[in-house]
Amino acid sequence: MEKSSSSAAAAAEVTRLWWCTMVVSAVAAAALTDHLRAYIVHMDTYAMPASHSTPHAWYNQILSSLSDPTTHLYTYEHVLDGFSAVLSSPWILKPDIMAPGVDILAAWVPNRAAVPLRDDFLVTDYALVSGTSMSCPHISGVAALIKSVHKDWSPAAIRSAMMTTARVKNNADGPITDMITGEAATPLDFGGGHVDPSKASDPGLVYDLDKDQYVNYLCAMNYTSRQIRTITKANPSCENASLDLNYPSFILLLNQTNATIYTFTRVLTNVAEVRTSYRAVVDSPAGMKVVVRPDIVSFAGRLSTAEFNLTVEIDVGARPLSDYVGNFGYLSWVEVDGTHVVRSSIVSAYLPLPH
């Protein structure tokens, strides 16, 4: 395949498209000019609208709609794809975060077959690729950017920054939806929400973690000393075993019941340079009662900490959201006379039925 002579313009479009592409059901942020047409040779057919009879017709429609090279279409929507993982660990809400992963314009091995064409294959420098293998580099790149700005931050602090500043609405201020069902997704699908790199670099507060807290969690999970020592290379002390990690999200497990209550303990760390205060704002549905104590926390300066308790009482009655989600809400720490908002998901979820 012959490359366009305007390689610099193509590279600029590739860079812009990388930042604009989001997880979508049809087309991931189309910004295709004539300079890029030679590079794009594949689109995932499961995302093709029913109005198109073949992928070729769909692709041609996209290209023809952008025949004016001065026009760039940067529209996108946040849709949860069908291959995202829906997982959870005891008392840890998973997944953590959502990132672009469908029809990502990615570099491609130039000597590797990309798309079959009759009895041959097309090769290319770029291809539209989908999968968690596309969303993972986005998150890894954001984490690297945050680390470059905040070199003293722990991995837990970086994760917290991404989770608590993520977007839980799509670009039209509506709910993030499930590509398969068309229904509104939940934090069991998208975790903290869709990553926002700019906000993640300045979160205000973080939920930090150290090695000992992870060891305490493994102890509470009934891992043996030998198993833990394989990871830590040291003899563990399980005197403070606890399943309640200082995690930036909250999950309550419903064990074949529609009601439960639990009190979480968390510690917030101020990563801003100023003295500041935050107040708790709870967004909870019917069937979820949330009490935060204290509901106002103050910080004397950078790296100062504040502890709070979050008591969540669940009673979803006979109307859970689904067969695996009871209900969900959010706890937001809103900066007093400031701009930071530190949001965490609160979810009640059903344990799988025994086989």
C-alpha positions in Angstrom: 0.0 0.0 0.0 1.4 3.4 -1.0 1.8 5.9 1.7 0.6 9.5 1.3 3.3 12.1 0.6 1.9 14.3 3.4 3.3 12.2 6.2 3.6 15.1 8.6 -0.1 16.0 8.2 -1.0 12.4 8.6 1.1 12.1 11.8 -0.7 15.2 13.2 -4.1 13.6 12.5 -3.0 10.4 14.2 -1.9 12.3 17.3 -5.2 14.3 17.4 -7.3 11.2 16.8 -5.5 9.3 19.7 -6.7 11.9 22.1 -10.2 12.3 20.7 -11.0 8.6 20.4 -13.4 7.2 23.0 -15.1 3.9 23.6 -18.0 4.0 21.1 -20.6 1.7 19.5 -20.2 2.8 15.9 -17.2 4.9 14.9 -14.5 6.0 17.3 -14.1 9.7 16.7 -13.8 9.8 13.0 -11.2 12.4 11.9 -10.3 10.8 8.6 -8.8 13.0 5.9 -7.4 12.0 2.6 -4.0 11.8 4.2 -5.1 8.9 6.4 -7.3 6.9 4.1 -4.4 4.8 3.0 -3.6 3.8 6.5 -7.0 2.6 7.8 -7.8 -0.9 6.6 -10.0 -2.5 9.3 -13.1 -1.7 11.3 -14.8 -4.0 13.8 -17.9 -5.4 12.1 -19.8 -6.0 15.4 -20.0 -2.2 15.8 -21.4 -1.8 12.3 -24.9 -0.1 12.2 -27.7 -2.3 10.9 -28.4 0.2 8.1 -25.3 -1.0 6.3 -25.3 -4.3 4.5 -21.5 -4.7 4.4 -18.4 -3.3 6.2 -17.3 -1.9 2.9 -20.5 0.1 2.6 -20.1 1.4 6.1 -16.5 2.3 5.6 -17.3 4.1 2.3 -20.1 6.1 4.0 -17.7 7.3 6.7 -15.1 8.4 4.1 -17.7 10.1 1.8 -19.1 12.0 4.8 -15.6 13.5 5.3 -14.9 14.3 1.6 -14.2 18.0 2.5 -10.6 17.9 3.9 -11.2 21.1 5.8 -13.9 19.4 7.9 -13.1 17.2 10.8 -15.7 15.3 12.8 -14.7 15.0 16.4 -18.0 13.6 17.8 -17.9 10.7 20.2 -19.9 9.0 22.9 -19.1 6.9 25.9 -20.4 3.3 25.4 -19.2 0.3 27.3 -18.1 -2.4 24.8 -18.9 -6.1 24.9 -15.4 -7.3 25.8 -14.8 -5.2 29.0 -14.3 -7.2 32.2 -16.9 -7.2 34.9 -15.1 -8.5 37.9 -14.9 -8.0 41.7 -12.6 -9.0 44.5 -14.0 -9.3 48.0 -14.8 -5.7 49.2 -12.9 -4.2 46.3 -15.0 -2.8 43.4 -13.7 -3.8 40.0 -13.0 -2.6 37.4 -11.2 0.5 38.6 -11.5 2.7 35.5 -12.8 2.9 31.9 -10.6 4.0 28.9 -10.8 4.2 25.1 -10.7 0.7 23.6 -12.9 0.4 20.5 -11.7 1.3 17.0 -8.5 2.9 18.2 -6.2 4.2 15.5 -3.0 2.3 16.5 0.4 1.7 15.0 0.6 -1.7 13.2 3.5 -3.9 12.3 4.1 -3.0 8.7 5.1 -6.5 7.5 2.2 -8.3 9.2 -0.9 -9.1 7.3 -3.8 -6.8 8.4 -6.8 -7.6 6.3 -7.5 -10.5 3.8 -8.1 -9.3 0.2 -9.1 -12.1 -2.1 -6.2 -14.5 -2.1 -3.8 -12.0 -0.6 -3.5 -9.6 2.4 -3.2 -5.9 2.9 -0.4 -4.5 5.0 -0.5 -1.1 6.7 1.3 1.2 9.1 -1.9 1.9 11.1 -5.1 0.0 11.8 -8.3 0.4 13.8 -7.9 -2.0 16.7 -10.3 -2.9 19.5 -9.8 -4.6 22.9 -8.6 -4.2 26.4 -5.2 -4.3 24.8 -6.1 -0.8 23.5 -7.6 0.6 26.7 -4.7 -0.6 28.8 -2.0 1.5 27.0 -4.3 4.6 27.5 -4.4 4.0 31.2 -0.7 3.2 31.4 0.1 6.4 29.5 -2.0 8.5 31.8 -0.4 6.9 34.8 3.1 7.6 33.4 2.1 11.3 32.7 0.9 11.6 36.3 4.1 10.0 37.7 6.2 12.5 35.6 4.4 15.4 37.3 4.2 13.9 40.8 7.4 11.8 41.2 6.8 11.0 44.9 3.3 9.6 44.4 2.7 5.9 45.0 0.9 3.6 42.5 -2.1 3.7 44.8 -2.2 7.5 44.8 -2.0 7.5 41.0 -4.8 5.0 40.7 -6.9 7.0 43.2 -6.3 10.2 41.2 -7.6 8.6 38.0 -10.6 6.9 39.7 -11.9 9.9 41.7 -11.6 12.4 38.8 -13.1 10.2 36.1 -16.3 11.1 34.2 -19.5 9.1 35.0 -21.5 10.9 32.2 -21.1 10.7 28.4 -20.3 13.8 26.3 -23.9 14.6 26.0 -24.3 14.6 29.9 -26.2 11.4 29.7 -25.5 8.0 31.2 -22.6 5.8 30.0 -24.4 2.9 28.2 -23.8 -0.8 27.7 -23.1 -1.5 24.0 -24.7 -5.0 24.2 -27.9 -4.2 26.1 -28.3 -0.5 25.3 -29.1 0.1 29.0 -27.3 2.5 31.4 -24.1 1.0 32.7 -23.2 0.8 36.4 -19.9 1.1 38.4 -19.6 -2.7 38.1 -19.1 -2.0 34.4 -17.0 1.2 34.4 -15.6 1.5 37.9 -14.8 5.1 38.7 -15.8 6.2 35.2 -14.1 7.3 32.0 -10.5 8.5 32.7 -9.9 12.3 32.5 -6.1 12.8 32.2 -6.2 16.6 32.9 -8.2 16.3 36.1 -6.3 13.2 37.3 -3.1 15.3 37.4 -4.7 17.6 40.0 -7.1 15.5 42.1 -6.9 17.5 45.4 -7.1 14.4 47.6 -6.1 10.8 47.2 -6.8 7.5 48.9 -3.2 6.3 49.4 -2.1 2.7 50.4 1.2 1.2 51.6 2.6 -2.3 51.5 1.4 -3.2 55.0 -2.3 -2.6 54.1 -2.0 -4.9 51.2 -0.5 -7.6 53.4 -3.3 -7.1 55.9 -5.8 -7.7 53.1 -4.1 -10.9 52.0 -4.1 -12.1 55.6 -7.9 -11.4 55.8 -8.3 -13.4 52.5 -6.7 -16.4 54.4 -3.6 -16.6 52.4 -0.9 -18.5 54.2 2.3 -17.0 55.5 4.2 -18.9 52.9 2.0 -17.6 50.1 2.3 -14.0 51.3 6.1 -14.4 51.7 6.3 -15.4 48.1 5.1 -11.9 47.2 6.7 -9.8 49.9 9.9 -11.7 50.4 9.4 -11.2 54.2 7.6 -12.9 57.0 4.1 -11.3 57.3 2.4 -10.1 60.5 -1.3 -10.8 60.3 -2.3 -9.1 63.6 -4.2 -6.3 61.7 -5.8 -8.5 59.1 -8.6 -6.5 57.3 -10.6 -6.7 54.1 -11.2 -2.9 54.3 -8.5 -1.5 52.1 -8.1 2.3 51.8 -9.6 2.1 48.4 -11.2 4.9 46.4 -14.5 3.0 46.0 -16.9 1.1 48.2 -18.8 -2.2 47.6 -21.2 -4.1 49.8 -21.8 -7.8 49.0 -25.4 -9.1 49.2 -25.2 -12.8 50.2 -28.6 -14.1 48.9 -30.3 -11.2 50.7 -31.5 -7.7 49.6 -30.4 -5.9 52.8 -27.1 -5.3 54.6 -25.2 -2.6 56.5 -21.5 -1.9 56.7 -19.2 0.8 58.0 -16.0 1.6 56.0 -13.0 3.5 57.3 -10.9 5.6 54.9 -8.1 8.0 55.1 -7.7 11.0 52.7 -4.4 12.6 51.9 -4.2 16.2 50.7 -1.9 16.5 47.7 -2.5 20.2 47.1 -0.1 22.8 48.4 -2.7 24.7 50.4 -4.6 24.5 53.6 -8.1 23.4 52.7 -11.4 21.8 53.7 -13.9 19.5 52.0 -17.5 18.6 52.7 -19.1 15.3 51.9 -21.9 15.2 49.3 -23.8 11.9 48.9 -25.8 11.0 45.8 -27.8 7.8 46.8 -30.9 6.1 45.4 -33.9 4.8 47.2 -32.8 1.7 49.2 -29.4 3.1 50.0 -28.8 5.2 53.2 -25.4 6.7 53.5 -24.0 8.5 56.6 -20.5 10.1 56.6 -18.7 11.0 59.8 -17.3 13.6 60.0 -19.0 15.2 56.9 -16.4 18.0 56.9 -12.6 17.3 56.9 -9.8 19.9 57.1 -6.2 19.7 56.0 -3.4 21.8 57.4 -1.3 21.5 54.2 0.2 19.2 51.7 0.3 15.5 52.7 -1.8 16.1 55.8 -4.5 13.4 56.3 -8.0 13.1 57.6 -9.9 9.9 58.5 -13.7 9.4 58.1 -16.2 6.6 58.4 -18.8 5.8 55.8 -21.8 3.8 57.0 -23.9 2.3 54.1 -27.3 0.7 54.8 -28.8 -1.2 51.9 -32.4 -2.4 51.4 -33.2 -2.8 47.8 -36.5 -4.6 48.5 -37.8 -6.6 45.6 -36.4 -4.3 42.8 -32.7 -4.6 42.4 -31.1 -3.0 39.3 -30.2 -6.4 37.9 -29.3 -9.9 38.8 -25.8 -8.8 39.9 -26.3 -5.1 41.0 -28.5 -4.1 43.9 -28.1 -0.3 43.6 -25.3 2.3 43.5 -24.6 5.9 44.4 -21.6 8.2 44.9 -19.7 9.9 47.7 -18.1 13.2 46.6 -15.7 15.3 48.7 -16.3 18.8 47.5 -13.6 21.4 48.2 -14.9 24.4 50.3 -14.2 27.6 48.4 -12.3 25.5 45.9 -12.6 23.6 42.6 -11.7 20.0 43.5 -14.3 17.2 43.6 -13.2 13.8 44.7 -15.8 11.2 43.8 -16.1 7.5 44.7 -18.6 4.9 43.7 -20.7 3.1 46.2 -22.2 -0.2 45.0 -24.2 -3.0 46.4 -23.7 -6.3 44.5 -25.0 -9.8 44.7 -22.6 -12.7 45.3 -22.9 -15.4 42.6 -25.2 -18.2 43.5 -23.5 -21.5 44.5 -23.4 -24.1 41.7 
